[in-house]
Amino acid sequence: EAPLRLPQGIAEEAYTVPLNGMFTTEEIAHGLKFGANAAVDKKVMPLWYQIAVLIPKGLVQAGKTVLGPFTHGRNFASGAVTTIATGNIFINPVQMAKAFRTAYRTIQPQLGSGIHPYFRNRPGLKVSGDTSTPGKFRPGANTVDADKLIPASEFTTEGGQSLYRFLLDEGMVNASATYRDLMGLIEDTQRSGFFEWVGKKMDKNFISRGARKFMKTAQDLYVAEDDFWKIWNFAAESHRLRRAYKNALSAGKITMKQVPGGSLESVEILKMATKNVREMLPNYAYVSDLIKGMRRAPIGNFVSWPSEIIRGTSNQTLKAIQETKDPVLARIGWERLMGMTVAWATIPPLAVWGFQQAYGFTQEKLNALKEFVPWFSKDSTILPVYVDGKYKYIDFSRGYFYDTIINPVQAIINAVEQEKDQPLIPRLIDGFGRASHRLVEPFISEAIWVGGIADIFVRGGLTKQGTRVFNELDDFGIQMQKSIIHLAKTMSPGSQVQVRRLYAAIMDETMKGVQYEVPDELLGFIGARPAPIDVKKSMQFFINEFILQNEKSIKRL
C-alpha cells in the first residue's frame, strides 16, 4: 500500500490536495487518479475542433500578447501600480532601491549578458531548504565564511537564481495568468501536433531559427515583466513583516518565540511574504477549473486575467481588514487599506481632474468629448487632451492594472453624467446594466478568431458594432478581398497597427488622412497614447446613422 498522490498545480508549501497522503482501496485510488488526470488531459478535444477553433485562437492570442511590443510595454508599466495597491510603496527609499535591485537580479532573461557581466543575473546564495538553527538557512557553498548562517534578509537582497528557485517552489513566480492561459491553450492542441510541427520546421534554416529564438525571447520577457513586480512586492512584504515583528518585540507585545520561525531573519517570514503576494496578485495556479476550461471554448478572451484580478483584489481587501485587527500587523493593514484607496479610487479620478485642469476641460465639455470616442472606450476612464486646435483622448482604462474592478463603476458614473435631462433612475438602471456587461464581457464575448469569422458568415459582413465589412451588392471577389483584409486586421500579430502608426509618424505620413505624432505613439508602449478625434468626421457618421435609423422607423410604419 502507498499513500494517495494526486497531481497539483503549485508547490505543497502553497497548497496540498486534501486527499494526498491518505489511503484507500486500489480501485478507488485508480478512479481518483483517472479523474484528476482527465481534468488536465489536453487530448480530449476532438481533432476538428482543435484545428478549427483552438489553434487559430492560440495564434491570435499569442500575436496580441507575447508577440506585441506595445503589449510588453503595457504589461510591465501597468504592474507598477501593484506596489501602491498592496501598500508596499510605504517603505523608505533605501528599501525601495533594494527591492528594485533584488527584482532585477532575480528575473530570469539574461538578454544583455553578452554585452556586460552586469546584465547577467547572479547565482545568488546557495542555500538548503533545511535549516541549521530556527529561522535561518543552512550555510551556502559560496559564502565568505563556510560556517556562516545566512539571514533571510541577506538571501533576499542578494537575489539571483537561488532566490528565484525558492520563489518558484513557493508557487509565486512564473505564474503569469495571461501567459500561462495562452500556454495552456497551445497545450490543448497536442493531438493535432500543429505546434510541434511548426517547431520542427523552424529548425530548418538560419532565418526560421532566428524567428524561433525571437519568439522564445519574447516569451521569457513576458514572464519576466510579470515576475519583476511580484519579486519587488515580495522583497517589500518581507521587509515590512520583519519591521512589524521587530517593533512588536521592542514594545514588549510579543517574545522571540512568537515570531514566525523564532527569528527576525526566519525563512517562515519569507514564506509569509510569498503567500501574501500569491494571494493578492494574479497567479495562474489559483485559476479555477471552470475558468481554465473556458479557454477551450469559442467564447472568452484571456479569461484568466480578469478572474485573477477579482480574486486578488477580494483577497487584498480581506487581508488588509484582518491585519488591522492584529496588534503586530496593524500598521501593514492600514498601509494596505491606504494603498488600495489610492490605487482604486484616487489615481483614476485624480488623473482625469489633472488633465481637465491642464487642457481647460469643464465636466460638461468632457462629457461632450466622450460622445465622440470609439465604442470600446465609451465606458472607460477618459483623459481629455487639446493641443494646437486638435482634440485627443487617452483611454486610461486600457493600460491600468485594476481596470477590471474600476471599469464597471466608471460605466455607472458615465451613464449618470450623460443625458442629465433624463430621469435619474433610468440612467442608474442603464449604468448598472452597462457595468454588469463590462464585468462579464471577457468571459462571454466571442473569441477574437470566432468573432472575425462570425462578422463574415453569420452577420453577413457586419461587425457587432455595426461597421460594414463589405457591401451585399459587391461582387463575390470584392467581398472575399474585403473579408480577408478584415480578418487580417482583426487578428494581426505583433501590435501591427501600432507599429504602422509609429512608422507613419516617423516618416511624417498620414494613415487614412490622419496625421500621427511620434511622442503620442511612443506613449502607447505604456498604454497612455493620446488618440486623435476627428469631430467633423464623427458628426457626419452620427448624422448618417440618424438618417438610417429614421428610414428604418418609417419602413416599419
C-alpha positions as CSV (number, residue, x, y, z in Angstrom):
1,E,0.0,0.0,0.0
2,A,1.1,3.6,-0.7
3,P,-0.4,6.9,0.2
4,L,-2.6,8.6,-2.5
5,R,-0.8,11.1,-4.7
6,L,-2.9,13.3,-7.0
7,P,-1.5,16.0,-9.3
8,Q,-1.5,19.6,-8.1
9,G,-0.6,22.9,-9.8
10,I,1.6,24.6,-7.2
11,A,4.1,23.7,-4.5
12,E,3.0,21.8,-1.4
13,E,4.0,24.8,0.7
14,A,1.3,26.8,-1.0
15,Y,-1.4,24.2,-1.4
16,T,-1.8,20.5,-0.8
17,V,-4.6,18.4,-2.3
18,P,-6.7,17.3,0.7
19,L,-6.7,13.6,-0.3
20,N,-3.0,13.4,-0.8
21,G,-1.3,11.2,1.9
22,M,-4.5,9.3,2.6
23,F,-5.0,5.6,2.0
24,T,-7.9,3.9,0.1
25,T,-8.6,0.8,-1.9
26,E,-6.8,0.2,-5.2
27,E,-9.9,0.6,-7.2
28,I,-10.9,4.0,-5.7
29,A,-7.3,5.3,-6.0
30,H,-7.3,4.3,-9.7
31,G,-10.6,6.1,-10.2
32,L,-9.4,9.3,-8.4
33,K,-6.2,9.4,-10.4
34,F,-8.0,8.8,-13.7
35,G,-10.4,11.7,-12.9
36,A,-7.6,14.0,-11.9
37,N,-5.6,13.3,-14.9
38,A,-8.6,13.6,-17.2
39,A,-9.1,17.1,-15.8
40,V,-5.8,18.2,-17.2
41,D,-5.6,15.9,-20.2
42,K,-5.2,18.1,-23.3
43,K,-6.1,15.4,-25.8
44,V,-9.8,15.1,-25.0
45,M,-10.8,17.8,-27.5
46,P,-11.9,16.5,-31.0
47,L,-9.2,17.0,-33.7
48,W,-11.5,19.0,-35.9
49,Y,-12.3,21.4,-33.0
50,Q,-8.6,21.8,-32.2
51,I,-7.9,22.7,-35.9
52,A,-10.9,25.0,-36.4
53,V,-11.0,26.8,-33.0
54,L,-8.1,26.2,-30.6
55,I,-5.2,26.6,-33.0
56,P,-6.4,29.9,-34.5
57,K,-7.5,31.1,-31.1
58,G,-4.0,30.3,-29.7
59,L,-2.2,32.0,-32.6
60,V,-4.3,35.1,-32.4
61,Q,-3.9,35.4,-28.6
62,A,-0.1,34.9,-28.9
63,G,0.0,37.7,-31.5
64,K,-1.9,40.0,-29.3
65,T,0.3,39.4,-26.2
66,V,3.7,37.7,-26.4
67,L,4.5,38.9,-29.9
68,G,3.2,42.5,-29.4
69,P,6.0,45.0,-28.4
70,F,3.4,47.6,-27.3
71,T,1.7,44.8,-25.2
72,H,5.1,44.1,-23.5
73,G,5.4,47.8,-22.6
74,R,1.9,47.9,-21.1
75,N,2.4,44.6,-19.3
76,F,5.5,45.9,-17.5
77,A,4.3,49.5,-16.9
78,S,0.9,48.6,-15.6
79,G,2.3,46.3,-13.0
80,A,4.0,49.2,-11.2
81,V,0.7,50.2,-9.6
82,T,0.6,47.0,-7.6
83,T,3.3,48.5,-5.4
84,I,0.8,51.1,-4.4
85,A,-2.3,48.9,-4.0
86,T,-0.5,46.4,-1.8
87,G,0.7,49.2,0.4
88,N,4.3,48.2,-0.3
89,I,5.1,51.7,-1.5
90,F,5.1,52.8,2.1
91,I,8.7,51.8,2.8
92,N,11.7,54.0,3.0
93,P,13.6,54.9,-0.3
94,V,16.6,52.7,0.7
95,Q,14.4,49.6,0.9
96,M,12.7,50.6,-2.3
97,A,16.1,50.6,-4.1
98,K,17.0,47.3,-2.5
99,A,13.7,45.8,-3.8
100,F,14.4,47.1,-7.3
101,R,17.9,45.6,-7.1
102,T,16.5,42.2,-5.9
103,A,13.9,42.1,-8.6
104,Y,16.4,43.0,-11.4
105,R,19.0,40.5,-10.2
106,T,16.4,37.7,-9.9
107,I,14.3,37.8,-13.1
108,Q,15.5,35.1,-15.5
109,P,16.1,36.6,-19.0
110,Q,19.8,37.5,-19.5
111,L,19.4,39.4,-22.7
112,G,22.4,41.7,-22.1
113,S,24.8,39.1,-20.7
114,G,26.8,39.2,-23.9
115,I,27.3,43.0,-23.6
116,H,28.4,43.2,-20.0
117,P,28.5,40.8,-17.0
118,Y,26.4,43.3,-15.0
119,F,23.3,42.3,-17.1
120,R,23.7,38.6,-16.2
121,N,21.5,37.5,-13.4
122,R,23.5,36.2,-10.4
123,P,23.5,32.7,-9.0
124,G,22.6,34.1,-5.6
125,L,23.4,32.5,-2.2
126,K,23.4,28.7,-2.4
127,V,21.2,27.5,0.5
128,S,19.4,24.4,1.6
129,G,15.7,24.3,2.4
130,D,16.5,22.7,5.7
131,T,17.7,25.0,8.5
132,S,20.6,24.6,10.9
133,T,19.0,26.8,13.5
134,P,15.5,28.1,13.8
135,G,14.6,30.6,11.1
136,K,17.9,30.6,9.2
137,F,19.1,28.9,6.0
138,R,22.0,26.5,6.2
139,P,25.4,27.7,5.2
140,G,25.9,28.2,1.4
141,A,28.9,27.0,-0.5
142,N,29.7,30.4,-1.9
143,T,29.7,32.5,1.3
144,V,32.9,34.0,2.6
145,D,32.5,32.1,5.9
146,A,31.7,28.4,5.3
147,D,30.1,28.2,8.8
148,K,28.1,31.3,8.4
149,L,24.3,31.0,8.7
150,I,22.6,33.1,6.0
151,P,19.9,35.5,7.2
152,A,16.7,35.6,5.2
153,S,17.2,39.4,4.5
154,E,20.7,38.8,3.1
155,F,19.3,35.9,1.0
156,T,16.6,38.2,-0.4
157,T,18.9,41.2,-1.0
158,E,21.4,39.1,-2.9
159,G,18.6,37.8,-5.2
160,G,19.7,35.7,-8.2
161,Q,18.8,32.3,-9.4
162,S,18.8,30.8,-5.9
163,L,16.1,33.2,-4.8
164,Y,14.2,32.5,-8.0
165,R,14.2,28.8,-7.3
166,F,12.9,29.4,-3.8
167,L,10.1,31.6,-5.1
168,L,9.3,29.1,-7.8
169,D,9.0,26.3,-5.2
170,E,6.6,28.7,-3.4
171,G,4.5,29.0,-6.5
172,M,4.9,32.8,-6.6
173,V,6.8,33.3,-9.9
174,N,6.4,32.0,-13.5
175,A,2.7,32.1,-12.9
176,S,1.5,34.9,-15.2
177,A,-2.2,34.5,-15.7
178,T,-2.3,35.7,-19.3
179,Y,0.9,33.8,-20.4
180,R,0.0,30.5,-18.7
181,D,-3.5,30.7,-20.1
182,L,-2.0,31.1,-23.6
183,M,0.4,28.2,-23.0
184,G,-2.5,26.1,-21.7
185,L,-4.4,26.8,-24.9
186,I,-1.4,25.7,-27.0
187,E,-1.1,22.5,-25.0
188,D,-4.7,21.8,-25.6
189,T,-3.9,21.3,-29.3
190,Q,-1.4,18.4,-28.6
191,R,-3.5,15.9,-30.5
192,S,-3.2,18.0,-33.7
193,G,0.6,18.2,-33.4
194,F,0.5,21.6,-35.1
195,F,2.8,23.5,-32.9
196,E,5.2,20.6,-32.7
197,W,5.3,20.5,-36.5
198,V,5.9,24.3,-36.6
199,G,8.7,24.0,-34.1
200,K,10.5,21.3,-36.2
201,K,10.1,23.4,-39.3
202,M,11.6,26.4,-37.6
203,D,14.9,24.5,-37.1
204,K,15.4,24.0,-40.8
205,N,17.3,27.2,-41.7
206,F,19.0,30.3,-40.3
207,I,16.0,32.6,-40.8
208,S,13.5,30.3,-39.1
209,R,15.9,29.5,-36.3
210,G,16.2,33.3,-35.7
211,A,12.4,33.6,-35.7
212,R,12.2,30.8,-33.1
213,K,14.8,32.5,-30.9
214,F,12.9,35.8,-31.1
215,M,9.7,34.1,-30.1
216,K,11.5,32.4,-27.1
217,T,12.9,35.7,-26.0
218,A,9.5,37.3,-26.3
219,Q,8.0,34.6,-24.1
220,D,10.8,35.0,-21.5
221,L,10.3,38.7,-21.4
222,Y,6.6,38.5,-21.0
223,V,7.0,36.2,-17.9
224,A,9.9,38.5,-16.6
225,E,7.7,41.6,-16.8
226,D,5.1,39.9,-14.6
227,D,7.7,38.4,-12.2
228,F,9.6,41.7,-11.7
229,W,6.8,43.4,-9.8
230,K,5.9,40.2,-7.9
231,I,9.6,39.9,-6.7
232,W,9.6,43.6,-5.9
233,N,6.4,43.2,-3.8
234,F,7.9,40.1,-2.2
235,A,11.0,42.0,-1.1
236,A,8.9,44.8,0.3
237,E,6.4,42.5,2.0
238,S,9.2,40.6,3.8
239,H,10.8,43.8,4.9
240,R,7.5,45.1,6.3
241,L,6.9,41.8,8.1
242,R,10.3,41.9,9.7
243,R,9.8,45.6,10.7
244,A,6.4,44.7,12.2
245,Y,7.8,41.9,14.4
246,K,10.8,44.0,15.3
247,N,8.6,46.8,16.5
248,A,6.4,44.4,18.4
249,L,9.4,42.9,20.2
250,S,10.7,46.4,21.1
251,A,7.3,47.3,22.5
252,G,7.1,44.1,24.5
253,K,3.9,42.9,22.8
254,I,5.5,39.5,21.9
255,T,8.5,37.4,22.7
256,M,11.0,36.0,20.2
257,K,9.3,32.6,20.4
258,Q,6.1,34.2,19.0
259,V,8.0,35.4,15.9
260,P,7.4,33.0,12.9
261,G,10.5,30.7,12.9
262,G,11.8,32.1,16.1
263,S,13.9,34.8,14.4
264,L,13.5,38.1,12.6
265,E,15.6,36.5,9.9
266,S,13.4,33.5,9.5
267,V,12.6,31.5,6.4
268,E,9.0,31.4,7.7
269,I,8.7,35.2,7.3
270,L,9.8,34.9,3.7
271,K,7.1,32.2,3.2
272,M,4.5,34.6,4.7
273,A,5.6,37.2,2.2
274,T,5.3,34.8,-0.8
275,K,1.8,33.8,0.5
276,N,0.7,37.4,0.6
277,V,2.0,38.0,-3.0
278,R,0.3,34.8,-4.3
279,E,-3.0,35.7,-2.7
280,M,-3.1,39.4,-3.7
281,L,-1.6,39.4,-7.3
282,P,-2.7,37.4,-10.3
283,N,-1.4,33.8,-10.2
284,Y,-2.5,31.1,-12.7
285,A,-2.2,28.4,-10.1
286,Y,-5.3,29.8,-8.4
287,V,-7.4,30.0,-11.5
288,S,-10.4,27.7,-11.1
289,D,-11.0,24.7,-13.4
290,L,-14.2,26.4,-14.7
291,I,-12.2,29.4,-15.9
292,K,-9.4,27.2,-17.3
293,G,-12.0,25.2,-19.2
294,M,-13.4,28.4,-20.8
295,R,-10.1,29.0,-22.7
296,R,-11.1,26.0,-24.8
297,A,-14.5,27.5,-25.7
298,P,-15.2,29.6,-28.7
299,I,-16.1,32.4,-26.3
300,G,-13.9,34.4,-23.9
301,N,-10.6,36.1,-24.4
302,F,-7.8,35.9,-21.8
303,V,-10.4,35.0,-19.2
304,S,-7.8,34.1,-16.5
305,W,-6.7,37.7,-16.1
306,P,-10.0,39.3,-15.1
307,S,-10.8,36.3,-12.9
308,E,-7.5,36.7,-11.1
309,I,-7.9,40.4,-10.7
310,I,-11.2,39.8,-9.0
311,R,-9.8,37.1,-6.7
312,G,-6.7,39.1,-5.9
313,T,-8.5,42.4,-5.0
314,S,-11.0,40.5,-2.9
315,N,-8.2,38.8,-1.0
316,Q,-6.4,42.0,-0.7
317,T,-9.4,43.7,1.0
318,L,-10.0,40.8,3.4
319,K,-6.3,40.6,4.2
320,A,-6.0,44.3,5.0
321,I,-9.0,44.2,7.3
322,Q,-7.6,41.1,9.1
323,E,-4.2,42.8,9.5
324,T,-5.7,46.0,11.1
325,K,-7.1,43.8,13.9
326,D,-3.8,42.2,14.6
327,P,-1.7,44.1,17.2
328,V,1.5,43.2,15.4
329,L,0.4,43.6,11.8
330,A,-1.9,46.6,12.2
331,R,0.4,49.1,10.6
332,I,0.7,46.9,7.5
333,G,-3.1,46.6,7.3
334,W,-3.7,50.3,7.5
335,E,-0.9,50.9,4.9
336,R,-2.6,48.3,2.6
337,L,-6.0,49.9,3.0
338,M,-4.5,53.3,2.2
339,G,-2.7,51.9,-0.9
340,M,-5.9,50.3,-2.1
341,T,-7.8,53.5,-1.7
342,V,-5.1,55.4,-3.7
343,A,-4.8,52.8,-6.5
344,W,-8.5,52.1,-6.9
345,A,-10.3,55.3,-6.0
346,T,-7.8,58.1,-6.2
347,I,-5.5,57.7,-9.1
348,P,-8.1,57.4,-11.9
349,P,-10.3,60.5,-10.9
350,L,-7.2,62.5,-10.0
351,A,-5.7,61.8,-13.4
352,V,-9.0,63.0,-15.0
353,W,-9.0,66.1,-12.9
354,G,-5.4,66.8,-13.7
355,F,-6.0,66.6,-17.4
356,Q,-9.1,68.7,-17.2
357,Q,-7.1,71.5,-15.5
358,A,-4.2,71.2,-17.8
359,Y,-6.2,71.4,-21.0
360,G,-9.2,73.6,-19.8
361,F,-11.9,71.0,-19.9
362,T,-15.1,71.5,-17.8
363,Q,-17.1,68.5,-16.8
364,E,-19.7,69.3,-19.5
365,K,-17.0,69.7,-22.2
366,L,-15.5,66.3,-21.1
367,N,-19.0,64.7,-21.3
368,A,-19.4,66.1,-24.8
369,L,-15.9,64.7,-25.8
370,K,-16.9,61.2,-24.6
371,E,-19.7,61.3,-27.3
372,F,-17.0,61.1,-30.0
373,V,-14.8,58.3,-28.6
374,P,-14.9,54.8,-30.2
375,W,-17.3,52.2,-28.9
376,F,-14.6,50.3,-27.0
377,S,-13.8,53.4,-24.9
378,K,-17.3,54.5,-24.1
379,D,-17.2,53.3,-20.5
380,S,-13.5,53.8,-19.9
381,T,-11.8,56.5,-17.8
382,I,-11.1,59.2,-20.4
383,L,-8.3,61.7,-20.1
384,P,-9.0,64.7,-22.4
385,V,-6.3,66.4,-24.4
386,Y,-6.5,69.6,-26.5
387,V,-3.3,70.7,-28.3
388,D,-2.9,73.1,-31.3
389,G,-6.6,73.1,-32.0
390,K,-6.8,69.2,-32.1
391,Y,-8.9,67.1,-29.7
392,K,-7.4,63.9,-28.4
393,Y,-8.1,61.5,-25.6
394,I,-6.2,58.9,-23.6
395,D,-8.1,55.7,-22.7
396,F,-6.7,55.4,-19.1
397,S,-8.5,52.1,-18.6
398,R,-6.7,50.2,-21.4
399,G,-3.3,50.4,-19.6
400,Y,-4.5,50.3,-16.0
401,F,-3.8,47.2,-14.0
402,Y,-7.0,47.3,-11.9
403,D,-9.3,48.3,-14.8
404,T,-11.4,45.1,-14.3
405,I,-12.8,46.3,-11.0
406,I,-12.8,50.0,-11.7
407,N,-14.5,50.0,-15.1
408,P,-17.9,48.8,-14.0
409,V,-18.0,51.7,-11.5
410,Q,-16.9,54.1,-14.3
411,A,-19.7,52.7,-16.5
412,I,-22.3,53.7,-13.9
413,I,-20.8,57.2,-13.5
414,N,-20.7,57.7,-17.2
415,A,-24.4,56.7,-17.6
416,V,-25.4,59.1,-14.8
417,E,-23.4,62.0,-16.1
418,Q,-24.7,61.7,-19.6
419,E,-28.2,62.9,-20.6
420,K,-28.7,64.7,-17.4
421,D,-32.1,66.0,-18.7
422,Q,-33.4,62.4,-18.3
423,P,-34.7,61.0,-15.0
424,L,-32.1,59.6,-12.7
425,I,-33.5,56.2,-12.1
426,P,-33.5,55.1,-15.8
427,R,-29.9,56.4,-16.0
428,L,-28.9,54.4,-13.0
429,I,-30.5,51.2,-14.4
430,D,-28.7,51.8,-17.7
431,G,-25.5,52.3,-15.8
432,F,-25.8,49.1,-13.8
433,G,-26.6,47.2,-17.0
434,R,-23.5,48.6,-18.7
435,A,-21.4,47.9,-15.6
436,S,-22.6,44.2,-15.5
437,H,-21.9,43.8,-19.2
438,R,-18.4,45.3,-18.8
439,L,-17.6,42.9,-15.9
440,V,-18.7,39.7,-17.6
441,E,-17.7,40.7,-21.2
442,P,-14.3,39.0,-21.1
443,F,-16.0,35.7,-20.2
444,I,-18.9,35.7,-22.6
445,S,-17.7,37.7,-25.6
446,E,-16.7,35.9,-28.8
447,A,-13.1,34.8,-29.1
448,I,-11.3,37.1,-31.5
449,W,-10.9,34.4,-34.2
450,V,-14.6,33.3,-33.9
451,G,-15.8,36.9,-33.9
452,G,-13.9,37.7,-37.1
453,I,-15.5,34.6,-38.8
454,A,-18.9,35.5,-37.5
455,D,-18.7,39.0,-38.9
456,I,-18.5,37.5,-42.4
457,F,-20.6,34.3,-42.4
458,V,-23.1,34.9,-39.5
459,R,-23.7,38.6,-39.5
460,G,-23.5,39.0,-43.3
461,G,-20.5,41.3,-43.5
462,L,-21.4,43.4,-40.5
463,T,-19.4,43.6,-37.2
464,K,-21.0,43.6,-33.8
465,Q,-20.5,47.3,-33.6
466,G,-22.4,47.9,-36.9
467,T,-19.4,48.6,-39.1
468,R,-19.8,47.1,-42.5
469,V,-17.0,44.8,-43.8
470,F,-18.4,44.6,-47.3
471,N,-21.5,45.7,-49.2
472,E,-24.0,43.0,-50.0
473,L,-24.1,44.3,-53.6
474,D,-20.4,43.9,-54.1
475,D,-19.1,41.2,-56.4
476,F,-18.2,37.9,-54.8
477,G,-14.5,38.6,-55.5
478,I,-14.6,42.0,-53.8
479,Q,-16.4,40.5,-50.8
480,M,-13.7,37.9,-50.5
481,Q,-11.0,40.5,-50.7
482,K,-12.6,42.8,-48.1
483,S,-13.2,39.8,-45.8
484,I,-9.6,38.7,-46.0
485,I,-8.4,42.2,-45.2
486,H,-10.9,42.4,-42.3
487,L,-9.7,39.1,-40.8
488,A,-6.0,40.2,-41.3
489,K,-6.7,43.4,-39.3
490,T,-8.7,41.7,-36.6
491,M,-6.0,39.0,-36.0
492,S,-2.9,40.9,-36.9
493,P,0.0,39.9,-34.6
494,G,2.8,41.9,-33.1
495,S,1.0,45.2,-32.4
496,Q,0.9,45.6,-36.2
497,V,-1.5,48.6,-36.2
498,Q,0.5,50.4,-33.5
499,V,3.8,49.8,-35.4
500,R,2.3,51.1,-38.6
501,R,1.1,54.3,-36.9
502,L,4.5,54.8,-35.3
503,Y,6.2,54.3,-38.7
504,A,3.8,56.8,-40.3
505,A,4.5,59.3,-37.6
506,I,8.3,59.0,-38.0
507,M,8.0,59.3,-41.8
508,D,5.6,62.2,-41.5
509,E,3.0,60.4,-43.5
510,T,-0.8,60.0,-42.9
511,M,-2.9,57.0,-42.5
512,K,-6.5,57.3,-43.9
513,G,-6.0,61.1,-43.8
514,V,-4.9,61.2,-40.1
515,Q,-1.6,62.7,-39.1
516,Y,0.0,60.9,-36.1
517,E,2.8,62.2,-33.9
518,V,5.9,60.3,-32.7
519,P,5.6,61.3,-28.9
520,D,1.9,60.2,-28.9
521,E,2.7,56.9,-30.5
522,L,5.6,56.2,-28.1
523,L,3.3,56.7,-25.2
524,G,1.4,53.7,-26.5
525,F,4.2,51.5,-25.0
526,I,2.8,52.3,-21.5
527,G,-0.9,52.4,-22.5
528,A,-1.1,56.2,-22.5
529,R,-1.4,57.1,-26.2
530,P,-3.4,60.3,-26.9
531,A,-5.7,59.1,-29.7
532,P,-6.8,61.8,-32.2
533,I,-10.6,62.6,-32.5
534,D,-12.0,63.9,-35.8
535,V,-15.1,65.7,-34.6
536,K,-16.3,66.6,-38.1
537,K,-16.0,63.1,-39.4
538,S,-17.7,61.7,-36.3
539,M,-20.6,64.2,-36.6
540,Q,-21.1,63.0,-40.2
541,F,-21.2,59.4,-39.0
542,F,-23.8,60.4,-36.4
543,I,-25.9,62.2,-39.0
544,N,-25.8,59.2,-41.4
545,E,-26.7,56.8,-38.5
546,F,-29.6,59.0,-37.6
547,I,-30.9,59.1,-41.2
548,L,-30.5,55.3,-41.4
549,Q,-32.5,54.7,-38.2
550,N,-35.1,57.2,-39.3
551,E,-35.6,55.4,-42.6
552,K,-36.0,52.1,-40.7
553,S,-38.6,53.6,-38.5
554,I,-40.6,54.9,-41.5
555,K,-40.5,51.5,-43.2
556,R,-41.9,49.9,-40.0
557,L,-44.8,52.3,-40.2
